[in-house]
Amino acid sequence: MCIILACSSEKQSVNDEEKLQQIGREYVTLGLTIGQYDADFVDAYYGPDSLRPAAAKDTADFPKDSLTLRITELKSRVTDLLTNTKNDTIRQRAEWLGSQLMAFERRVKIVAGERDAFDTESRDLFDAVAPIYNEKHFQDLIAQMDSILPGKGALPDRFQKLAARFLIPKDKIHTVFQVAIAEARRRTLQHYTLPAGENFKLEYVTDKPWSGYNWYKGNYQSVIQINISQPIFIQRAIDLACHEGYPGHHVFNVLLEKNVYYDQGSQEISLYPLFSPQSLIAEGSANYGISIAFPGDSQEQYCKQILMPLANIDTTGAHLYFEAFKISSALNYARNEVARGLINKSMNDKDALRWLTDYCLLTEKGATDYLRFIKKYGSYVINYNYGQDLVKNYIEKTSGQDQEKRWKAFEKLLSNPMRASDLLAADKK
């Protein structure tokens, strides 16, 4: 009887695996189909060409109803699998796919012009609802900044005056970034063994709403683009080196491709839909990765000892700049409130620009560029700050103050499909 039961259980697991693999393949094809109509939807794909759909005849006519029908049918099959499977690994993959498909459904509505409240959209797209902060919260942070910055006058002007002293000259940008990325990579390779041949190509672009972007190409290769239309301050060299490269987006995608796509044979991971729960983990881990590679004050020290001399920047006042930068990082949640206000129609463009200059301390051009970003990406903004905080809490609760344990926990996070709800559930244990 025990042998019969064991054989029956094993047979069910095999059948469930086959069902999941088929769902994964259809999920990929469906995501690529949406990408034919929504140019921002597919951030990366490195699976077989056989899963690519036939070219759409007319991409101007968005087939909302047929796409929604396919998503609903696939979600139903995922739910059925979750109801019947007894295999924990299959259950985890199916739960992840269910959340990704929820994002598909929401994104299709957005592309069709159907908007909902900011929190509703962020929950469906990214499996998370960011905390709400009122204006006084940011006014209090601004008061802290005001107490440490010298001079008189408007605080944004004083902050920009201080920051301007640490602006990387255009003729030094390439050299500084090469050195910063090399150092971030060196520190990462002290802890992780990456696949042979992994690499990236560095490019400089202009007139983008973002400061940096990683385009993952598969086969462990990335294209990292830096937007030189925006001013690049010295600490941003390390921020972007870590965020876009090591141990950020490049390492995240490399580890998923190797450990999940090749080693586990999970077809679904070969598609990275930008508007999905995968992005909260991607952006949150990329931001937290900065403090993994450069813990404590080591980012400040590396800038003062290596990058500033390389860029011919005087280090006088650097410590004050980094102290002000810490406060400005906390102010980043104001970007969420701007996006929330615009989507909920409780804020207009004029209000948004005021918040971006007064609380995010952006220049007039920086505020205009970020307004473009919000209008293009919407609730995606929560992935940078709230995503970072979720990853931070998850890693540090798991590892405490032990830096080596943090690297190991971070590698595990980067090597497995996870969602914000997984991080929150772990935090409650």
C-alpha positions in Angstrom: 0.0 0.0 0.0 2.8 2.4 0.9 4.5 1.7 -2.4 1.3 2.3 -4.3 0.7 5.6 -2.5 4.3 6.7 -3.1 4.0 5.9 -6.8 0.7 7.7 -7.0 2.1 10.8 -5.4 5.2 10.8 -7.6 3.0 10.4 -10.7 0.9 13.4 -9.6 4.0 15.5 -9.1 5.2 14.7 -12.6 1.8 15.6 -14.0 1.7 18.8 -12.1 5.3 19.7 -13.3 4.1 19.1 -16.9 1.1 21.3 -16.4 3.3 24.0 -14.9 5.8 23.9 -17.7 3.0 24.3 -20.2 1.5 27.2 -18.3 5.0 28.7 -18.2 5.4 28.4 -21.9 2.0 30.0 -22.6 2.8 32.8 -20.0 6.0 33.6 -22.0 4.1 33.7 -25.3 1.3 35.8 -23.8 3.8 38.3 -22.3 5.6 38.6 -25.6 2.3 39.2 -27.4 1.4 42.0 -25.0 4.9 43.4 -25.7 4.0 43.7 -29.4 1.4 46.4 -28.5 3.1 47.8 -25.4 6.7 48.8 -26.2 7.6 49.2 -22.5 6.2 45.8 -21.3 9.0 43.4 -22.1 12.2 44.4 -20.4 14.1 41.3 -21.3 13.6 37.9 -23.0 16.3 35.2 -23.4 14.2 32.1 -24.1 13.8 30.2 -27.4 12.5 31.9 -30.5 10.0 29.1 -30.8 7.9 30.8 -28.0 7.8 34.1 -29.8 4.3 34.8 -31.2 3.8 35.5 -34.9 4.2 39.2 -35.7 1.0 41.2 -35.1 -0.6 42.5 -38.3 -1.8 45.7 -36.7 -0.2 46.9 -33.5 -2.2 50.1 -33.5 -5.4 48.2 -32.7 -4.9 47.1 -29.1 -6.8 43.7 -28.6 -7.7 44.3 -24.9 -10.6 41.8 -24.8 -8.7 38.9 -26.4 -5.7 39.5 -24.2 -7.8 39.7 -21.1 -9.5 36.4 -22.0 -6.2 34.6 -22.4 -4.9 36.0 -19.1 -8.1 34.9 -17.3 -7.9 31.4 -18.8 -4.2 31.1 -17.7 -4.9 32.4 -14.2 -7.7 29.8 -13.9 -5.3 27.0 -14.7 -2.8 28.4 -12.2 -5.5 28.4 -9.5 -6.5 24.9 -10.4 -2.9 23.7 -10.0 -2.6 25.5 -6.7 -5.7 23.8 -5.4 -4.6 20.3 -6.3 -0.8 20.1 -6.1 0.9 18.8 -3.0 4.4 19.7 -4.2 5.7 22.8 -2.4 8.1 23.7 -5.2 5.4 23.6 -7.8 3.1 25.6 -5.5 5.7 28.4 -5.1 6.3 28.7 -8.8 2.5 28.7 -9.4 1.9 31.4 -6.8 4.6 33.5 -8.4 3.1 33.0 -11.9 -0.3 34.0 -10.5 1.0 37.3 -9.2 2.7 37.9 -12.5 -0.5 37.3 -14.4 -2.4 39.7 -12.1 0.1 42.3 -13.3 -0.5 41.3 -16.9 -4.2 41.9 -16.4 -3.7 45.3 -14.8 -1.2 46.5 -17.4 -3.6 45.6 -20.2 -6.2 47.8 -18.6 -3.8 50.7 -18.2 -2.7 50.4 -21.9 -6.4 50.4 -22.8 -6.8 53.7 -20.9 -8.6 52.2 -17.9 -6.9 53.8 -14.8 -7.6 53.0 -11.2 -6.3 54.4 -7.8 -2.6 54.5 -7.3 -2.6 51.9 -4.5 -4.8 49.5 -6.5 -2.5 49.7 -9.5 0.7 49.2 -7.5 -0.8 46.2 -5.6 -1.9 44.5 -8.9 1.3 45.4 -10.8 4.0 45.0 -8.1 2.3 43.0 -5.3 2.8 45.9 -2.9 1.2 49.0 -1.5 3.6 51.7 -0.3 3.0 53.6 2.9 1.5 57.1 2.6 3.3 60.1 4.0 1.7 63.5 4.3 3.4 66.8 3.5 4.5 67.5 7.1 6.6 64.3 7.1 8.7 65.8 4.3 8.7 69.2 5.8 10.2 67.7 9.0 13.0 66.0 6.9 13.6 69.3 5.1 14.0 71.0 8.5 16.7 68.4 9.4 18.4 69.3 6.1 18.1 73.0 6.8 19.8 72.6 10.1 23.0 71.2 8.6 23.3 73.1 5.4 25.3 76.4 5.5 24.0 79.7 4.0 20.7 81.4 3.7 17.9 81.3 1.2 15.8 78.6 -0.3 16.9 75.1 0.8 16.7 73.5 -2.7 19.1 76.2 -3.9 21.5 75.7 -1.0 21.4 71.9 -1.5 22.1 72.3 -5.2 24.9 74.7 -4.5 26.6 72.1 -2.2 25.9 69.3 -4.7 27.3 71.3 -7.6 30.8 71.0 -6.0 30.6 67.2 -6.5 29.4 67.2 -10.0 31.5 64.9 -12.3 32.9 66.8 -15.2 31.7 65.5 -18.6 35.2 64.6 -19.7 35.7 62.5 -16.6 32.4 60.6 -16.6 33.6 57.6 -18.6 36.8 57.1 -16.5 34.9 57.5 -13.2 32.3 55.0 -14.3 34.8 52.4 -15.5 36.6 52.6 -12.2 33.4 52.5 -10.1 31.9 49.5 -12.0 35.2 47.7 -11.8 35.3 48.2 -8.0 31.7 47.1 -7.6 32.4 44.0 -9.7 35.5 43.2 -7.7 33.7 43.4 -4.4 30.8 41.2 -5.7 33.2 38.6 -7.0 34.8 38.3 -3.6 31.5 36.7 -2.5 29.8 35.3 -5.6 30.9 32.9 -8.4 29.3 34.2 -11.6 29.1 32.2 -14.8 32.2 32.3 -17.1 31.9 35.0 -19.7 29.4 37.2 -17.9 29.9 40.8 -19.0 28.3 44.1 -19.9 28.7 46.9 -22.5 28.7 50.5 -21.2 26.9 53.1 -23.3 26.1 56.8 -22.8 22.8 58.2 -23.9 20.9 61.5 -23.8 17.3 62.8 -23.3 16.0 59.9 -21.2 13.6 60.2 -18.2 15.9 57.9 -16.2 19.5 58.3 -15.1 20.6 54.7 -15.8 19.2 51.5 -17.4 20.2 47.9 -17.6 19.1 46.1 -20.8 19.7 42.4 -20.1 20.4 40.5 -23.3 20.7 36.9 -22.1 23.7 34.6 -22.1 24.9 36.5 -19.1 25.3 39.8 -21.1 24.0 43.3 -20.3 24.0 46.7 -21.9 24.3 49.4 -19.2 23.2 52.9 -20.4 24.0 56.1 -18.5 22.0 59.2 -19.3 24.5 62.1 -19.5 21.8 64.7 -20.1 21.2 64.7 -16.4 23.9 66.0 -14.0 25.8 63.1 -12.5 27.1 63.7 -8.9 30.0 61.7 -7.6 28.1 59.3 -5.4 25.9 58.4 -8.3 28.8 56.7 -10.0 28.8 54.1 -7.2 25.0 54.1 -7.0 24.6 53.3 -10.7 27.6 51.0 -10.8 26.0 48.8 -8.1 22.4 49.3 -9.1 22.7 48.6 -12.8 25.7 46.3 -12.5 27.2 44.6 -9.5 25.5 43.3 -7.4 22.4 44.9 -8.9 20.4 44.3 -12.1 23.2 42.5 -14.1 23.9 40.0 -11.3 20.2 39.6 -10.5 19.5 38.6 -14.2 22.6 36.5 -14.5 21.8 34.4 -11.4 18.1 34.0 -12.4 19.2 32.9 -15.9 21.7 30.4 -14.6 20.0 29.0 -11.5 16.4 29.2 -12.5 16.3 29.0 -16.3 19.1 26.6 -17.0 19.6 24.7 -13.8 15.9 24.3 -12.8 14.4 24.5 -16.3 11.8 27.1 -15.4 10.8 28.5 -18.8 8.8 31.4 -17.3 11.8 33.2 -15.9 13.2 33.9 -19.4 10.6 36.7 -19.7 11.1 39.8 -17.6 7.9 41.9 -17.8 8.8 45.4 -16.5 5.3 46.0 -15.0 5.2 43.0 -12.7 6.1 41.9 -9.1 9.5 40.9 -10.4 10.4 44.6 -10.8 9.9 45.4 -7.1 12.5 42.7 -6.2 14.7 43.9 -9.1 14.7 47.6 -8.2 14.6 47.1 -4.4 17.6 44.7 -4.5 19.5 46.9 -6.9 19.2 49.8 -4.5 19.9 47.8 -1.4 22.9 46.2 -3.2 24.7 49.6 -2.9 25.0 49.2 0.8 25.8 45.5 0.5 28.8 46.3 -1.7 29.7 49.5 0.1 28.5 49.1 3.7 28.6 51.9 6.4 30.7 54.9 5.3 32.7 53.0 2.7 30.9 54.6 -0.2 31.9 58.1 1.1 35.5 56.9 1.8 35.9 55.4 -1.7 34.5 58.5 -3.3 36.9 60.8 -1.3 40.0 58.5 -1.7 39.6 57.3 -5.3 36.8 58.8 -7.4 37.0 62.5 -6.4 40.7 62.7 -7.2 40.1 60.9 -10.4 37.4 63.5 -11.4 39.6 66.4 -10.1 37.0 67.2 -7.5 38.0 68.9 -4.3 37.1 66.7 -1.3 36.5 69.7 1.0 33.0 69.6 2.4 32.4 66.0 1.1 31.3 64.7 4.5 28.6 67.4 4.8 27.5 66.5 1.3 27.1 62.8 2.2 25.2 63.6 5.4 22.8 65.8 3.3 22.6 63.0 0.8 21.4 60.6 3.5 18.5 62.9 4.3 17.7 63.4 0.6 17.5 59.6 0.3 14.7 59.5 2.9 13.0 62.3 0.9 12.6 59.9 -2.0 9.3 58.8 -0.7 8.0 62.2 -1.9 8.2 60.8 -5.4 5.6 58.2 -4.5 3.3 60.9 -3.3 3.7 62.9 -6.5 2.9 59.8 -8.5 0.0 59.0 -6.2 -1.4 62.6 -6.5 -1.1 62.6 -10.3 -2.8 59.2 -10.8 -5.5 59.9 -8.2 -6.0 63.4 -9.8 -5.4 65.1 -6.5 -2.3 66.9 -7.8 -1.6 68.7 -11.1 1.7 69.2 -12.9 2.4 72.5 -11.1 1.9 70.8 -7.7 4.0 67.9 -8.8 6.9 70.1 -9.9 6.8 72.0 -6.6 7.0 68.7 -4.6 9.9 67.5 -6.8 11.9 70.7 -6.3 10.9 71.5 -2.7 11.0 68.0 -1.2 13.1 65.9 -3.7 15.5 68.8 -4.0 15.7 68.3 -7.8 16.8 71.0 -10.2 14.2 72.5 -12.5 15.4 70.2 -15.3 15.6 67.2 -12.9 12.0 67.8 -11.8 10.8 68.1 -15.4 12.6 64.9 -16.3 11.2 63.0 -13.3 7.7 64.2 -14.1 8.2 62.6 -17.5 9.3 59.4 -15.7 6.2 59.3 -13.5 3.9 59.9 -16.4 5.5 57.1 -18.3 5.9 54.5 -15.5 3.3 55.5 -12.9 3.3 53.5 -9.7 6.6 51.9 -10.7 8.2 54.5 -8.5 7.5 52.5 -5.3 9.9 49.8 -6.4 12.9 52.0 -5.7 12.2 53.2 -2.1 9.6 50.8 -0.7 11.2 47.9 -2.6 14.5 48.8 -1.1 13.1 49.0 2.4 11.4 45.6 2.0 14.6 44.0 0.8 16.6 45.7 3.5 14.3 44.5 6.3 14.2 40.9 4.8 18.0 40.6 4.5 18.9 42.3 7.8 16.3 40.3 9.8 17.7 37.1 8.2 21.4 38.0 8.7 21.7 40.6 11.5 25.0 42.6 11.4 27.1 39.8 9.9 28.2 41.2 6.5 29.1 37.8 5.0 25.7 36.4 6.0 24.1 39.4 4.3 25.9 38.6 1.1 24.7 35.0 1.3 21.1 36.0 2.0 21.2 38.5 -0.8 22.5 35.9 -3.2 19.6 33.6 -2.3 17.1 36.5 -2.9 18.7 37.2 -6.3 18.7 33.5 -7.3 15.0 32.8 -6.7 11.7 34.2 -8.1 10.2 36.1 -5.1 7.5 38.7 -4.4 7.0 41.5 -2.0 4.4 39.4 -0.2 7.1 36.7 0.3 9.4 39.3 2.0 6.6 40.5 4.2 5.6 37.0 5.2 9.2 36.2 6.2 9.3 39.4 8.2 6.3 38.3 10.3 7.8 35.0 11.2 
